[in-house]
Amino acid sequence: MGELFESLCIRVPKVYDWVRRQVVLPQIFTHDTSLFNEHVLKGLGDDVEVEIILTDCHGTPVDPSDEDALDKVIELVPHGGRRPRTIILPDGESVVLHEVKLSISGFYKIKLIDLGNHQKHHEFTSCNIPWKTHQTFYLCAPEGTEPVVHLDSFEGTGGSIRLSHGSLQLLSFDIVLCLSVQIEKDVKIEVEGSFCYPRPEIIDPSNVGCLPVEYPPQCEAIFPGKHHHDECDERSYESSFETDFD
């Protein structure tokens, strides 16, 4: 579009490593009177569907993509820091990775749906229930980086319930998680680009009440400037990178 590109110094999270893992957490409740009110169980028929709902710490349903879908992610770092481990790749090459142990937790609720009550569905939801998993990953995780965990998907499968005389005999299902684990650190990089500006509104193009977006001027003569990394900077970077993997 004929825009003038210039050198920009920006701060972004650099991803050092990234893996995804499916985790299955079996959940079994036997003779548990704390999940549902006794009167609720007595009113259930023989055809009951079990649904699992992901929630936050307050019991509010959330989507796996929400920021509060996971309650806590704690790295369990042993004394002396992350332990290095030599891994043999499929092509026979060896690489040194780091052992990253994570404690990941969240909450869910159980919804019982009575499908056979005079063709009218009745739903009953349990209290908030915590879940937790401990996972060990082998990742490129040099000192100074941090694990960032996202929940890509959450599903309850294989729900089974057995009632007897209005009491819960057995309730079992699996929680299936897809965890996305990245090792990140904020870094500063130099790029060639131009500043972004908002587009005009399509529905109401007459809305011109806002002042134009203005960015502070850069000190282009000194920063980022036209310079590149000098030899001292390059040697320092290479040395620190090698030290991280010793």
C-alpha positions in Angstrom: 0.0 0.0 0.0 3.0 2.3 -0.4 3.5 2.6 3.4 6.9 3.5 4.7 8.5 0.7 6.6 11.0 1.4 9.4 12.9 -0.4 12.0 10.8 -1.2 15.1 12.0 -2.7 18.4 9.1 -4.8 19.9 8.8 -7.1 22.9 7.2 -10.5 22.3 7.0 -13.9 24.0 9.5 -16.2 22.3 8.4 -19.8 22.3 11.3 -22.1 23.1 9.3 -25.3 22.9 5.7 -26.4 22.5 4.0 -29.7 23.0 0.4 -30.9 23.4 -0.7 -33.9 25.5 -3.9 -35.7 26.1 -4.5 -36.6 29.8 -7.3 -38.9 31.0 -8.4 -38.6 34.6 -10.7 -41.4 35.8 -13.3 -40.1 38.3 -15.1 -42.7 40.6 -17.6 -41.8 43.3 -19.1 -44.6 45.5 -21.7 -44.1 48.2 -21.0 -40.3 48.1 -23.6 -38.3 49.8 -21.9 -34.9 49.3 -22.5 -34.5 45.5 -26.2 -34.3 45.4 -29.1 -33.7 47.8 -30.8 -36.9 48.9 -34.2 -35.7 47.7 -32.7 -35.1 44.2 -31.6 -38.7 43.9 -34.9 -40.0 45.1 -36.7 -38.1 42.3 -34.5 -39.6 39.5 -35.9 -42.2 37.1 -34.1 -45.1 35.5 -32.9 -43.2 32.4 -30.2 -40.7 33.6 -27.6 -39.0 31.5 -24.3 -37.7 33.0 -22.8 -34.5 31.7 -19.5 -32.9 32.9 -19.2 -29.1 33.0 -15.9 -27.2 33.2 -16.1 -24.4 35.8 -13.9 -21.8 37.4 -13.2 -21.7 41.2 -16.5 -20.0 41.8 -18.5 -22.7 40.0 -19.3 -20.6 37.0 -19.2 -22.6 33.7 -16.3 -21.6 31.5 -15.0 -22.5 28.0 -11.7 -24.3 27.7 -10.3 -21.3 25.8 -11.1 -18.9 28.7 -8.2 -17.5 30.7 -9.7 -18.9 33.9 -10.3 -22.4 32.5 -7.4 -23.6 34.6 -7.3 -22.7 38.3 -3.6 -23.1 39.0 -0.5 -24.1 37.2 2.5 -24.7 39.5 5.9 -25.8 38.4 7.5 -28.2 40.9 11.2 -27.2 40.6 13.6 -29.5 42.5 16.6 -28.0 44.5 19.2 -26.9 42.0 16.8 -26.1 39.2 15.3 -28.1 36.3 17.2 -31.3 35.7 18.8 -31.8 32.3 18.3 -35.1 30.4 19.8 -36.4 27.2 17.1 -37.5 24.8 17.8 -39.5 21.6 15.7 -38.2 18.7 14.1 -40.6 16.1 17.0 -39.8 13.7 19.6 -40.9 16.2 20.7 -37.4 17.2 20.9 -36.6 20.9 19.7 -33.4 22.5 19.7 -32.1 26.0 16.2 -31.2 27.3 15.0 -30.2 30.7 12.6 -32.0 33.1 9.6 -29.7 33.7 7.2 -31.0 36.4 3.8 -29.3 36.5 0.8 -29.4 38.9 -2.3 -28.4 36.9 -5.7 -28.1 38.5 -9.2 -26.8 37.9 -12.9 -27.5 38.7 -16.0 -29.1 37.2 -19.6 -29.9 38.0 -21.7 -32.9 37.3 -25.1 -32.5 35.8 -27.6 -35.3 36.0 -30.3 -35.2 33.3 -33.4 -37.3 34.0 -34.6 -38.3 30.5 -37.5 -40.5 31.5 -39.6 -38.3 33.8 -42.9 -38.1 31.8 -41.0 -36.9 28.7 -39.9 -33.8 30.5 -36.2 -33.4 31.2 -35.1 -32.6 34.7 -31.6 -31.4 35.4 -29.7 -31.5 38.7 -26.2 -30.1 39.1 -23.6 -31.0 41.8 -21.4 -28.8 43.9 -18.1 -27.6 42.5 -15.5 -30.5 42.3 -11.7 -29.9 42.1 -9.5 -31.9 39.7 -5.7 -32.0 39.6 -3.0 -33.7 37.6 0.8 -33.9 37.9 2.6 -34.1 34.6 6.3 -34.3 33.6 7.5 -32.9 30.3 10.9 -32.9 28.7 11.3 -29.6 27.0 13.8 -27.0 25.8 13.5 -24.9 29.0 16.7 -23.0 29.7 17.0 -21.0 32.9 14.9 -17.8 32.8 12.0 -19.3 30.8 8.6 -20.1 32.1 6.0 -22.7 31.3 2.7 -21.4 29.9 -0.2 -23.9 29.9 -3.5 -23.7 28.0 -6.4 -26.0 28.0 -7.2 -26.8 24.4 -10.2 -29.1 25.2 -12.1 -30.6 28.1 -14.6 -33.4 27.9 -16.3 -35.8 30.2 -16.9 -39.3 28.7 -18.1 -42.7 29.6 -20.5 -41.5 32.3 -22.2 -44.3 34.3 -24.5 -44.0 37.3 -26.1 -46.6 39.6 -28.7 -45.7 42.1 -30.4 -47.8 44.8 -33.4 -46.7 46.9 -32.6 -43.0 46.3 -28.9 -43.3 47.2 -25.8 -43.0 45.0 -24.1 -46.4 44.7 -21.7 -45.6 41.9 -20.9 -42.7 39.6 -18.0 -43.0 37.2 -16.6 -41.2 34.1 -13.4 -40.0 32.6 -12.2 -36.4 32.3 -10.3 -36.0 29.0 -8.0 -33.0 28.8 -5.9 -31.7 26.0 -3.0 -29.6 27.5 -0.9 -27.2 25.4 2.4 -26.5 27.1 4.8 -23.8 25.9 8.1 -22.6 27.3 8.3 -18.9 26.9 10.3 -15.8 27.7 9.7 -12.2 26.7 12.4 -11.0 24.3 13.0 -7.8 22.3 13.4 -8.1 18.6 14.0 -5.7 15.7 11.6 -5.9 12.8 10.9 -3.9 9.7 7.3 -2.7 9.7 4.8 0.2 10.0 2.4 1.2 12.7 -1.2 -0.1 12.6 -4.3 2.1 12.5 -8.0 1.3 12.9 -10.2 0.8 9.9 -13.3 3.0 9.3 -16.5 1.5 10.6 -18.5 -0.2 7.9 -22.0 0.1 9.5 -21.7 3.7 10.5 -19.0 5.5 8.5 -20.3 8.9 9.6 -18.9 8.3 13.1 -15.9 10.6 13.2 -16.1 11.7 16.8 -12.8 10.0 17.9 -9.5 11.8 17.6 -7.0 10.2 15.2 -4.5 7.6 16.6 -1.1 9.1 17.1 2.1 7.3 18.1 5.1 8.9 19.8 8.0 9.7 17.4 10.9 7.4 17.4 14.6 8.3 18.0 15.6 6.6 14.8 19.1 8.1 14.8 20.1 6.1 17.9 17.4 3.4 18.5 16.8 1.0 16.8 18.8 2.9 14.2 20.6 1.2 11.3 23.1 -0.7 13.5 23.2 -4.5 13.9 24.5 -6.6 16.7 28.2 -6.1 17.2 30.6 -8.9 17.7 30.6 -8.6 21.4 26.8 -8.9 21.5 26.9 -12.0 19.3 29.5 -13.7 21.4 27.6 -12.9 24.6 24.4 -14.4 23.2 26.2 -17.6 21.9 28.0 -18.0 25.3 24.8 -17.7 27.3 22.9 -20.1 25.0 25.6 -22.8 25.4 25.7 -22.3 29.1 22.0 -22.9 29.4 22.4 -26.4 28.0 25.6 -27.5 29.8 
